[in-house]
Amino acid sequence: MQALVEQDYGKAAVYLQEQLKNKLPEIFPVILAQTLAALLQDDEAYIRYSKLLLEMQIRNGLQEQAKVQLEEWEQLLPGDPDLAGLRRLLTK
C-alpha cells in the first residue's frame, strides 16, 4: 500500500488486484481502510483497523505475522483490553 502513500494509484490498483488473486481477499479491504486512515491521519480509525487486521490474520493462520505486529502494538498501547483479547486468541 506504499503506492497509495506515494499517490501512484495505478500501481496501487495493480497491487490490490494481484493480492486479491493470491491471498485472502477478505483481508485486503481492511489493509486498504488502514492505509486510508493513515493517509487521513485518523489515529482512532487506524488503530481500529489495525486491531481488526490482527484478528483476521490470527483467524486465517497468519499467526507469525500477527505475533510480530501484536508485540509492536502492545508496546504502543500497554494494557489495551482489545490487544489482550487478541493475545489470548493468538495463544489458543
C-alpha positions in Angstrom: 0.0 0.0 0.0 3.1 2.2 -0.2 1.9 3.1 -3.7 -1.1 4.9 -2.1 1.2 6.9 0.1 3.2 7.9 -3.0 -0.1 8.7 -4.8 0.7 6.1 -7.5 -2.9 4.9 -7.9 -2.2 2.8 -10.9 0.4 0.8 -9.1 -1.8 0.6 -6.0 -4.6 -0.8 -8.2 -2.3 -3.5 -9.7 -1.1 -4.4 -6.3 -4.6 -4.9 -5.0 -5.6 -7.0 -8.0 -2.6 -9.2 -7.5 -3.2 -9.6 -3.8 -6.8 -10.4 -4.3 -5.9 -13.3 -6.6 -3.1 -14.7 -4.4 -4.1 -14.1 -0.8 -7.1 -14.0 1.5 -9.3 -11.5 -0.3 -11.2 -10.6 2.9 -8.1 -9.1 4.5 -7.3 -6.6 1.8 -10.3 -4.2 2.3 -9.1 -3.9 5.9 -5.5 -3.1 4.7 -6.9 -0.5 2.4 -9.0 1.0 5.1 -6.0 1.0 7.5 -3.8 2.7 4.8 -6.5 5.4 4.1 -6.9 6.1 7.8 -3.1 6.6 8.0 -3.2 8.9 5.0 -6.1 10.9 6.6 -4.2 10.9 9.9 -7.2 9.4 11.6 -5.4 7.7 14.5 -8.6 6.2 16.0 -9.6 4.6 12.7 -6.0 3.4 12.1 -5.9 1.7 15.5 -9.3 0.2 14.9 -8.4 -1.3 11.5 -5.1 -2.4 12.8 -6.8 -4.4 15.5 -9.2 -5.9 13.0 -6.4 -6.8 10.7 -4.6 -8.6 13.6 -7.7 -10.6 14.4 -8.2 -11.6 10.7 -4.6 -12.6 10.5 -4.9 -14.8 13.6 -8.1 -16.4 12.4 -6.7 -17.1 8.9 -3.5 -18.9 10.0 -1.1 -15.9 9.7 0.0 -16.2 13.4 3.7 -15.4 12.9 2.9 -12.1 11.1 0.2 -11.3 13.7 2.5 -12.1 16.6 5.1 -9.6 15.4 2.6 -6.9 14.8 0.8 -7.6 18.1 4.0 -7.2 20.0 4.6 -3.8 18.4 1.0 -2.7 19.3 1.4 -3.9 22.9 4.4 -1.7 23.3 2.5 1.3 21.9 -0.7 0.6 23.8 0.2 -1.2 27.0 -2.8 -2.6 28.9 -5.2 -2.2 26.0 -8.0 -4.7 26.6 -8.6 -5.3 22.8 -4.9 -6.3 22.4 -5.1 -8.5 25.5 -8.0 -10.3 23.8 -6.0 -10.7 20.6 -3.1 -12.1 22.6 -5.4 -14.7 24.2 -6.8 -15.6 20.7 -3.2 -15.9 19.4 -2.1 -18.2 22.2 -5.1 -20.6 21.9 
